[in-house]
Amino acid sequence: MILVTGVSGALGSSIFDGLRAVEGLEVVGASSSGDGTTSRLADFDRPETLEAAFAGVDVLVFVSAGYAEDDVVLARHGAVVRAATAAGVRHVIYTSVAGSGERLTFALAHRWTEARLAEAPFDATVLRNGLYAELAAGLALGGAAAAAEGGVFALPLGDGRVSVVARDDLAAVAVRVAAEAAQDLSGGGTRRHAGKTYELEGVSAVGGHDLAEVLAEVLGRPVEYRTLPLAEVRPALAPIAPFQAWHTVSTFSNINAGLLEARGGDLPAFLHSPRPVRDVIVAAVKSGLQG
């Protein structure tokens, strides 16, 4: 049996749907709101729910439970590793962050989790996911109103670029790895993904000028990109949670410094034709403006 956590989220639901489409697999989903019928209850903030949720599971697709302060994420992820061990899970596949993101503030929790998985008694595979193309679309959407009014798209990105990948492409890789891991366990042969770490960096990079071009296409008017000092952006981040502001500034700084542009990776080995990220960004921006 394969269990996918976080099926109420975008990545988890995409992985879950993809695995259910693979013939011959027994697949169940889990989330913090699981009702025990359509999905199992696996609340990372309630560790007592996890061992029962993982009962009978051979392959666990562990979708990272970020979006919290580091100590909260470490507690959540540690509870998952302990529960998977207690439940007798045989192989855990974890969605981490790509190597180019090593200096991002939220990388700490991912690398800590990778270390815990390496110490565990089950097989583990780490999918080091690149940043989503949908994230870049969100940056463009954030500046769409100003671009529509004044023809300027401004963010503190300098001339840096970030390698991005469609979220559904990352889900497709997770589906393939999980399906093959389950097949290997049932067949008793070589466990081809055991102990492997895959760098799933995007094969295309975008920067401020690229996002301005997307906005120009969607808005039907010229849009100029201008970089901003970080100090001018910080006040706009005041309404969000402090940890979110911290991670946002870290992302801007890493892009500006040219540290988030990948130099290769394993994505082409899994996907012959990754989705063109510009198309993904354009579609997401159009959808966001219409919604």
C-alpha positions in Angstrom: 0.0 0.0 0.0 1.1 3.6 -0.8 0.0 6.4 1.4 0.3 10.1 0.4 0.2 12.8 3.1 -1.0 16.3 2.6 -3.7 15.4 0.0 -5.6 18.5 0.9 -2.8 20.5 -0.6 -1.9 21.2 -4.2 1.2 19.0 -4.4 -0.1 16.1 -2.3 -3.4 16.0 -4.2 -1.6 16.0 -7.5 0.6 13.1 -6.4 -2.4 11.2 -5.0 -4.4 11.6 -8.2 -1.5 10.5 -10.3 -0.9 7.4 -8.2 -4.6 6.4 -8.3 -4.3 6.5 -12.1 -1.6 3.8 -12.1 -3.1 0.4 -12.6 -2.5 -2.2 -9.9 -1.6 0.1 -7.0 -3.4 0.4 -3.7 -3.2 4.0 -2.8 -4.7 6.0 0.1 -4.5 9.6 1.1 -4.1 11.3 4.4 -4.4 14.8 5.8 -5.0 16.7 9.0 -8.7 16.9 8.2 -9.0 13.2 7.2 -12.3 11.7 8.0 -11.2 8.1 8.0 -13.3 7.3 4.9 -12.2 9.4 2.0 -8.7 10.0 3.6 -6.9 8.9 6.7 -6.4 11.3 9.6 -2.7 12.2 9.8 -2.4 15.4 11.7 1.3 16.3 12.1 0.5 18.5 15.0 -1.1 15.6 16.8 1.6 12.9 16.7 -0.8 10.4 18.3 -2.8 10.2 15.0 0.2 9.2 12.9 1.0 5.6 13.7 -2.6 4.5 13.1 -2.6 6.5 9.9 0.5 4.7 8.7 -0.7 1.2 9.6 -0.3 -1.3 6.7 1.6 1.2 4.6 4.6 0.0 2.6 5.5 3.2 0.8 4.9 6.6 2.4 5.0 9.7 0.3 5.8 12.3 2.9 4.9 15.7 1.6 6.7 18.3 3.6 4.6 20.1 6.3 6.3 23.5 6.1 4.6 27.0 6.4 5.5 27.3 10.1 8.3 28.3 12.4 11.3 26.0 12.2 10.8 24.4 15.6 7.2 23.6 14.6 8.3 22.0 11.3 11.1 20.0 13.1 8.5 18.7 15.6 6.1 17.7 12.9 8.7 16.0 10.7 10.3 14.2 13.6 6.9 12.8 14.6 6.4 11.5 11.1 9.7 9.7 11.1 9.1 8.1 14.5 5.6 7.0 13.5 6.7 5.6 10.2 9.3 3.6 12.1 6.8 2.3 14.7 4.2 1.4 12.0 6.7 -0.6 10.0 6.7 1.5 6.9 9.3 0.1 4.5 10.1 3.1 2.2 9.6 6.8 2.7 9.7 9.3 -0.1 10.2 12.9 1.1 9.6 16.1 -0.8 12.6 18.4 0.1 14.1 21.6 -1.4 16.6 21.7 -4.2 20.4 22.0 -3.7 20.4 25.5 -5.2 18.1 26.5 -2.3 20.7 25.5 0.3 21.0 29.1 1.6 17.2 29.7 1.8 16.0 30.1 5.4 13.5 27.3 5.0 16.2 24.9 3.8 17.2 24.2 7.4 14.1 22.1 8.3 14.4 20.2 5.0 18.1 19.2 5.6 17.3 18.3 9.2 14.6 16.0 8.0 16.8 14.4 5.4 19.3 13.6 8.2 16.5 12.0 10.3 15.4 9.9 7.4 19.0 8.7 6.7 19.2 7.5 10.3 15.8 5.6 10.2 15.5 1.9 9.7 13.5 2.1 6.5 14.5 2.9 2.9 14.3 6.6 2.0 14.3 8.6 -1.1 14.7 12.4 -1.1 13.1 14.4 -3.9 14.8 17.8 -3.8 12.2 19.9 -5.5 13.0 23.1 -7.3 10.9 26.2 -6.6 7.5 26.2 -8.3 6.8 28.1 -11.5 3.5 28.9 -9.7 5.6 30.8 -7.1 7.1 33.0 -9.9 3.5 33.5 -11.1 2.6 34.7 -7.6 5.4 37.3 -7.7 4.0 38.5 -11.0 0.5 38.7 -9.7 1.7 40.7 -6.7 2.9 43.4 -9.0 0.1 43.2 -11.6 -2.0 46.1 -10.2 0.9 48.5 -10.3 1.9 47.3 -13.7 -1.6 47.8 -15.1 -1.7 51.3 -13.7 1.7 52.6 -14.3 3.5 50.1 -16.6 6.1 49.2 -14.0 6.8 45.9 -12.3 9.1 46.3 -9.3 10.7 43.7 -7.0 14.0 43.4 -5.2 15.4 40.7 -7.6 18.2 42.7 -9.2 19.3 40.9 -12.4 19.1 37.5 -10.7 17.0 34.6 -12.0 15.5 31.6 -10.4 15.2 28.1 -11.9 11.5 27.0 -11.6 9.6 23.9 -12.4 5.9 23.2 -12.8 4.4 21.7 -9.6 2.6 19.1 -11.7 6.0 18.0 -13.1 7.3 17.5 -9.6 4.2 15.5 -8.8 4.8 13.3 -11.8 8.3 12.5 -10.6 7.0 11.6 -7.2 4.3 9.3 -8.8 6.9 7.5 -10.8 9.3 7.0 -7.9 6.5 5.9 -5.5 5.0 3.5 -8.0 8.4 2.0 -8.8 9.3 1.7 -5.1 6.1 -0.2 -4.5 6.7 -2.5 -7.4 10.3 -3.2 -6.2 9.0 -4.1 -2.7 6.4 -6.4 -4.0 8.8 -8.0 -6.5 11.6 -8.6 -4.0 14.2 -7.3 -6.4 16.6 -4.4 -6.6 15.2 -1.3 -4.7 16.2 1.2 -7.4 15.3 4.3 -5.4 16.5 3.3 -1.9 19.0 5.7 -0.4 18.8 8.1 -3.4 18.6 11.9 -3.5 17.3 13.4 -6.7 17.9 17.1 -7.6 14.7 18.2 -9.3 15.8 21.7 -10.3 13.9 23.5 -13.0 15.5 23.5 -16.5 14.4 27.1 -17.1 15.1 30.2 -15.1 13.1 33.5 -14.9 13.9 36.9 -13.4 12.3 40.3 -13.1 12.5 41.1 -16.8 10.9 37.8 -17.7 8.0 38.4 -15.3 7.5 41.9 -16.7 7.3 40.4 -20.1 4.6 38.0 -18.9 2.6 40.8 -17.4 3.0 42.8 -20.6 1.5 39.9 -22.6 -1.3 39.3 -20.2 -2.2 43.0 -19.7 -1.8 43.9 -23.3 0.5 46.9 -22.5 4.2 47.6 -22.1 5.6 46.8 -18.7 9.0 47.8 -17.5 10.9 45.9 -14.7 12.7 47.9 -12.0 14.5 46.4 -9.1 13.8 47.7 -5.6 15.9 47.9 -2.4 14.9 45.3 0.1 14.3 48.0 2.6 11.4 49.3 0.5 9.7 45.9 0.5 9.9 45.0 4.1 7.0 47.3 5.2 4.7 45.5 2.7 5.4 42.2 4.4 4.3 43.4 7.8 0.8 41.9 7.6 2.0 38.3 7.1 3.4 36.0 9.7 7.0 36.8 10.8 8.4 33.5 9.5 6.7 34.1 6.1 8.3 37.5 5.8 11.7 36.0 6.8 11.4 33.3 4.1 10.2 35.8 1.5 13.1 38.2 2.1 15.5 35.2 2.0 14.1 34.2 -1.4 14.4 37.7 -2.8 18.0 37.9 -1.5 19.0 34.6 -3.0 17.5 35.4 -6.4 19.3 38.8 -6.3 22.6 37.2 -5.5 22.2 34.7 -8.4 22.2 31.7 -6.1 18.9 30.1 -7.2 19.7 29.5 -10.9 20.4 25.8 -11.3 23.3 24.3 -13.2 21.7 20.9 -14.0 19.9 18.1 -12.1 17.9 14.9 -12.4 14.6 16.3 -13.8 15.3 15.4 -17.4 16.1 11.8 -16.5 12.5 11.5 -15.2 10.6 13.8 -17.6 11.4 13.9 -21.3 9.5 17.1 -21.8 9.0 19.2 -18.7 6.2 21.7 -19.0 7.4 25.1 -20.5 7.5 27.2 -17.3 6.7 30.4 -19.2 3.4 28.9 -20.3 2.7 27.8 -16.7 3.4 31.3 -15.4 1.2 33.0 -18.1 -1.7 30.6 -17.4 -1.4 31.1 -13.6 -1.3 34.9 -13.9 -4.3 34.9 -16.3 -6.2 32.7 -13.9 -5.2 34.8 -10.9 -6.3 38.0 -12.6 -9.6 36.5 -13.7 -10.3 35.1 -10.2 
